[in-house]
Structures are given as C-alpha cells and as structure tokens.
Amino acid sequence: MEGVPAAEIARYRAHVIGTLPQFAGGTFTTLAEGWDSVALECDGWIFKFARHDEALTRLRREVALLGYLKPRITMPLPHMLLHEGPVPFTQHLKIDGASLERAQYLELEEGRRNAIAMRMAQLYAELHALPLARMRQVGAVGVDPWMAPEAIVAGAEPKLPRGYKTFLKRTMAEYRKLTIEGRELVYGYFDGHGWNMAFDHKTGLLNGVFDFADSGFGSRHRDLSYSNWISADLTLRIIERYEELTRVPVDRRLVMLYSSALRLAELAEGFLPAEQGVANVTDWVAELKALDGGLL
C-alpha cells in the first residue's frame, strides 16, 4: 500500500499528545503502517491506531488477549493499554530488538539458531495448551480463513512461470483435503514471522514477540508454519523442540503445505507486486527442494 498521508499521521500524534501531554516535546516516528493500523513510536513507547472499525474491534480484542496471556506465557509480550476516546489507541513499551530476516538468520551459528527455535517452540507449546473455552471467554475468535483453492488457482496460475503449474495443482489438491478436527484445533499466534520478533542482533537473543491481532483459533500445523518466512531450517528446529515439549507429533509436510498455500494465495490475491509474489513462490520451492525428507 502507499504510505499513510502526513496529515493522518499528524492527527494521530495530536491525539496522543492530547491524551498524554508528557509526550508533547517528543519526536514521533512511524514504526509501521498498513491497511488496518498505524503504529507510532516516541521515547520507547508504541502507539497504535486502527484505521477502520473492524481493525478497532481487533485492536480491542488484542488488548484483552495480551492482558490474559502476559502472566501465563514465558515469552516476553507487550503490556498493552487502551486509551478510549474520540479516536481510541493503544500504548505499550517497545520490546528491545529488531526484526529477524532470512539473510540475518542464515548468518547465525548453530547455538543461536537453536536458542531461537527453543523460545518459539515454548511459546507455541504454551499457547496451544490454553483451554479453548477459556480463551473464547477472553475474546478469542477463529483466525481469518485463506482464499478458497479455486480462487487461488484462478488468480495464481496466469502469473506463474510454466514450470510451476504442477506445483500449484499438487498443492491445491492437498490443500482441499485439509480439516481442523480434534487436537488440530488450538488457540495460537498465527503471526510468528520475523517481522513480529524483537531480536537482539548484538547478543543473538530473541527478546520477545508482539502483534497478537491475528491470534485466535485455528490449525496447529498452520500456526507452526509462519517461521518459514524466515527459514524452513528454523521451522524444522522449532517443530523438533515443540514435539519434545508437548509430546504431540507434527506432520512436517503439512506445515510446509500451509506455507506453500499461503504464498500461492498472496500471489493470487495480488496484494504484493506480481514480481515479488512470483519470487516468493519460486524461492520457496527452491528452499523445499534443498531440504531432505521429501517435504516438497
């Protein structure tokens, strides 16, 4: 999307200062911007504004969920406060760290990779163990569904290079069969990629995670797939430790299937520039081919 207009940012800044005058002399920077929300940073504090009514509902839900999760989850999470008013917004201290990109992860030595995997595995294990009925009382709802297989095929096939048509059809044939039954249904994070991590690149430690607006009820295997945006190597390490912690077996091929379907859905939807969407698919196929174990 295009950047948020400066006038809109100025209005958000004015709302923060009007509610919290101690920030009047501070320097505000735009930390993140999207269709749903805008986040500003000032003096180590993050202020998040919803850009439409549905996003505001999700923001209020996130505040309630984090309030319940924070004392129950080992991983450091934001302590988020909600300021109601003509333009509601949230406030929380920034967790020290920065995002973790694929190239940065691949530069890490084995011990650091394993440490990240252990922290993420523990996060998933603790989230997935939470009683569904209790999480429903807190406010959790089902996660947003992805595009239907027919829509993915229709939107992605014309954009894919010729050699990837078989990958598309095989992925969608398996994707159509997916169900969420029994222990497969969990309350999860569903956003555990590197852009939501506070990673200390000096120490190599994961200091925490944030953005629980997309958390909710969904597939255990789908929840474990988002770290593939960093590296399938990290995902496989997480799964190994997750199985040790939970004694729940994980189908690695199913986790990878969810990532394949997501990349194809994003290409079909046209949310990204076509060139980037195609690259996400072709790079992912190359990564799967490089792995052992028949995960493609």
ROGURO-839377 format. One line per field, with one value per residue (C-alpha): x, y, z; residue in one letter. Coordinates in Angstrom, 1 decimal, padded with zeros to 4 digits. Last residue first. Example, Ala and Ser with C-alpha at 12.3 -4.5 7.8 and 13.67 -1.06 7.14 Angstrom:
<zamis>
px 013.7;012.3
py -001.1;-004.5
pz 007.1;007.8
mipa S;A
</zamis>
This chain:
<zamis>
px 008.0;008.9;010.5;012.9;015.9;015.7;017.1;013.9;011.9;014.1;013.8;010.0;010.1;012.2;009.8;006.7;008.0;009.6;006.1;004.6;007.5;007.2;003.4;003.5;002.0;-001.7;-002.4;-004.8;-003.4;000.2;-000.8;-002.8;000.2;002.5;-000.1;-000.7;003.0;003.3;000.4;001.9;005.2;003.4;001.6;005.0;006.3;003.5;003.8;003.5;002.3;004.5;004.2;007.8;009.7;007.4;007.8;011.6;011.6;009.0;011.0;014.1;012.1;010.7;014.2;015.5;012.4;013.7;012.5;009.1;009.0;008.5;004.8;004.3;003.7;000.4;-000.8;000.1;-001.9;-004.9;-007.1;-008.5;-007.1;-004.1;-004.2;-004.1;-001.4;001.3;004.4;007.3;010.1;013.8;015.1;018.9;021.8;023.6;024.3;021.4;018.8;015.6;012.2;010.1;007.0;008.8;010.5;007.3;005.1;001.8;-000.7;-000.3;-002.4;-005.5;-005.8;-007.8;-005.6;-006.3;-009.7;-010.5;-009.3;-009.5;-007.3;-008.3;-008.6;-005.0;-003.7;-005.2;-004.2;-000.5;-000.5;-002.1;000.3;003.4;002.3;001.9;005.4;007.4;005.3;006.2;003.3;001.1;-001.7;-001.9;-002.1;-005.5;-007.6;-005.7;-006.1;-009.8;-010.4;-008.5;-010.6;-008.6;-007.3;-009.5;-009.2;-008.5;-011.4;-012.3;-010.6;-012.4;-011.3;-014.3;-013.2;-009.8;-011.4;-013.3;-010.2;-008.2;-004.5;-002.1;-001.6;-000.4;002.2;003.5;003.7;005.7;007.9;008.7;009.4;012.0;013.5;013.8;015.5;018.0;018.7;019.5;021.8;023.7;024.0;025.7;023.7;024.4;021.3;019.1;020.3;019.7;016.2;015.2;014.8;013.0;014.6;015.2;014.1;010.4;008.7;006.6;002.9;000.1;-003.2;-005.4;-009.0;-010.0;-013.0;-011.9;-010.6;-006.9;-006.1;-003.0;-000.8;001.8;003.8;004.9;008.0;008.0;007.1;003.3;000.8;001.3;001.2;-001.6;-004.7;-003.8;-002.5;-005.9;-007.8;-005.6;-005.7;-009.5;-009.6;-007.2;-009.4;-012.5;-010.6;-009.5;-013.1;-014.0;-011.3;-007.7;-006.9;-004.2;-001.2;001.1;004.5;006.6;010.5;010.6;008.1;007.0;004.0;002.0;-000.6;-003.4;-005.6;-004.4;-000.8;001.7;004.6;007.1;006.2;008.4;007.3;009.8;008.9;008.1;004.4;004.9;004.1;000.7;-000.7;-004.3;-004.0;-000.4;-001.5;-004.4;-002.1;000.3;-002.6;-003.7;-000.2;000.0;-003.2;-001.9;001.3;-000.7;-000.1;002.3;001.0;000.0
py -030.7;-032.0;-035.2;-035.6;-033.6;-029.9;-028.2;-028.8;-027.0;-023.9;-023.9;-024.1;-021.2;-019.1;-019.8;-018.9;-015.7;-014.7;-014.9;-012.6;-010.2;-009.9;-009.6;-006.7;-007.8;-007.9;-009.5;-012.1;-014.9;-014.2;-014.0;-017.2;-019.0;-018.0;-019.0;-022.4;-023.2;-022.2;-024.4;-027.3;-026.8;-027.5;-030.5;-031.9;-031.6;-033.6;-032.8;-035.4;-034.1;-034.9;-031.3;-030.2;-032.7;-032.2;-028.5;-028.9;-030.8;-028.5;-025.4;-026.8;-027.7;-024.1;-022.6;-024.6;-023.7;-020.1;-016.6;-016.7;-020.3;-019.0;-018.8;-022.6;-023.6;-021.9;-023.7;-027.0;-026.3;-025.3;-022.5;-020.5;-017.0;-014.7;-012.2;-009.1;-010.7;-008.2;-008.8;-011.1;-011.1;-010.7;-013.3;-013.4;-013.1;-010.8;-008.0;-008.8;-008.5;-009.9;-008.4;-010.6;-009.6;-009.0;-012.4;-014.5;-015.9;-014.5;-017.3;-016.9;-019.9;-021.2;-024.8;-027.0;-029.9;-031.8;-032.9;-031.7;-029.0;-030.3;-030.1;-032.0;-029.0;-028.1;-031.4;-030.8;-027.1;-028.0;-030.5;-028.0;-025.2;-027.3;-028.7;-025.1;-024.2;-024.9;-022.6;-019.5;-018.4;-015.4;-017.0;-019.8;-017.6;-016.0;-018.9;-021.4;-019.4;-018.8;-022.5;-023.3;-020.9;-017.9;-018.0;-018.1;-015.4;-016.9;-018.0;-015.9;-015.1;-012.8;-013.8;-016.1;-017.8;-018.3;-020.0;-022.4;-023.2;-024.2;-023.0;-025.8;-024.4;-021.1;-022.8;-025.2;-022.4;-020.1;-023.0;-023.8;-020.2;-020.0;-023.3;-022.3;-019.0;-020.8;-023.5;-020.9;-019.1;-022.3;-023.3;-020.1;-017.2;-015.9;-017.8;-015.8;-012.5;-013.5;-014.6;-011.5;-011.1;-007.9;-005.6;-005.6;-004.0;-004.6;-001.3;-000.1;-000.1;002.2;001.6;004.0;005.1;008.2;010.0;008.5;005.2;004.7;001.0;-000.3;-003.0;-004.9;-006.3;-009.9;-011.6;-015.3;-017.3;-017.1;-017.0;-013.5;-012.0;-014.1;-012.6;-008.9;-009.8;-011.2;-008.2;-005.7;-007.8;-007.8;-004.0;-003.9;-006.4;-004.3;-001.2;-003.0;-003.8;-000.1;001.4;002.8;001.4;003.4;002.0;004.0;002.4;003.9;004.0;007.8;008.1;005.4;005.5;002.5;002.7;000.1;-002.0;-001.2;-000.9;001.3;000.6;002.5;006.0;008.3;010.7;013.1;014.1;017.5;017.0;013.4;014.4;015.6;012.1;012.3;015.4;014.4;011.0;012.5;015.2;012.5;010.6;013.8;014.4;010.9;011.5;014.8;013.0;010.6;006.9;005.4;003.6;000.0
pz -001.5;002.0;000.7;003.7;002.9;002.2;-000.9;-002.9;-000.2;-000.5;-004.3;-004.0;-001.5;-003.8;-006.7;-004.7;-003.0;-006.3;-008.0;-005.4;-005.7;-009.4;-009.2;-006.8;-003.5;-002.6;-005.9;-004.4;-006.5;-005.4;-001.8;-002.1;-003.7;-000.9;001.7;000.1;000.0;003.7;004.7;002.7;004.7;008.0;006.4;005.3;008.8;010.3;014.0;016.8;020.1;023.1;024.0;025.0;022.9;019.9;020.1;020.2;016.8;015.4;016.2;014.6;011.5;011.4;011.7;008.8;006.8;007.0;007.9;006.2;007.2;010.7;009.8;009.6;013.2;013.4;010.2;011.8;014.9;012.8;014.0;016.9;017.5;017.0;014.2;016.5;018.5;017.4;019.5;020.2;022.7;023.4;020.9;021.6;019.1;021.5;019.0;016.7;019.5;018.1;018.8;016.6;014.7;011.4;011.8;011.4;014.2;013.0;013.7;017.5;018.5;020.2;019.0;016.7;015.4;018.7;017.4;013.9;011.6;008.0;005.0;001.9;-000.5;000.4;-001.0;-004.4;-004.1;-003.6;-006.5;-008.8;-007.9;-008.0;-011.4;-012.7;-011.5;-014.7;-016.8;-014.8;-012.5;-013.1;-015.0;-012.5;-009.4;-009.6;-010.9;-008.9;-005.7;-006.3;-006.8;-003.6;-001.5;-000.1;003.5;006.5;009.2;012.6;014.7;017.7;021.0;023.5;027.0;027.2;024.0;025.5;028.5;026.3;024.2;027.2;026.8;025.8;022.3;023.7;026.0;023.3;020.7;023.0;024.1;020.5;019.8;022.6;021.7;018.0;018.8;021.0;018.4;015.8;018.3;019.0;015.4;014.2;012.8;009.3;007.9;010.4;009.1;005.5;006.4;008.2;012.0;013.1;015.7;019.4;022.7;023.4;022.9;025.8;025.2;024.2;022.4;020.5;020.6;018.4;020.1;023.4;024.8;025.6;025.6;027.4;026.1;028.1;025.2;025.3;026.8;026.1;029.3;028.7;031.6;033.0;029.5;028.1;029.8;029.3;025.8;024.9;026.2;024.3;021.2;021.3;021.4;018.4;016.5;017.1;016.0;012.8;012.0;012.5;010.3;010.5;014.0;015.9;017.7;020.0;020.8;023.6;023.6;023.6;020.8;018.3;016.0;014.8;012.0;011.6;009.3;005.8;006.9;008.6;010.9;013.1;012.0;014.1;016.8;018.4;021.9;023.3;023.7;025.0;028.6;027.3;027.2;026.0;023.8;023.0;021.7;019.8;018.2;017.0;015.4;013.6;012.4;011.0;009.1;007.7;006.6;004.4;005.2;002.7;-000.3;000.0
mipa L;L;G;G;D;L;A;K;L;E;A;V;W;D;T;V;N;A;V;G;Q;E;A;P;L;F;G;E;A;L;E;A;L;R;L;A;S;S;Y;L;M;V;L;R;R;D;V;P;V;R;T;L;E;E;Y;R;E;I;I;R;L;T;L;D;A;S;I;W;N;S;Y;S;L;D;R;H;R;S;G;F;G;S;D;A;F;D;F;V;G;N;L;L;G;T;K;H;D;F;A;M;N;W;G;H;G;D;F;Y;G;Y;V;L;E;R;G;E;I;T;L;K;R;Y;E;A;M;T;R;K;L;F;T;K;Y;G;R;P;L;K;P;E;A;G;A;V;I;A;E;P;A;M;W;P;D;V;G;V;A;G;V;Q;R;M;R;A;L;P;L;A;H;L;E;A;Y;L;Q;A;M;R;M;A;I;A;N;R;R;G;E;E;L;E;L;Y;Q;A;R;E;L;S;A;G;D;I;K;L;H;Q;T;F;P;V;P;G;E;H;L;L;M;H;P;L;P;M;T;I;R;P;K;L;Y;G;L;L;A;V;E;R;R;L;R;T;L;A;E;D;H;R;A;F;K;F;I;W;G;D;C;E;L;A;V;S;D;W;G;E;A;L;T;T;F;T;G;G;A;F;Q;P;L;T;G;I;V;H;A;R;Y;R;A;I;E;A;A;P;V;G;E;M
</zamis>
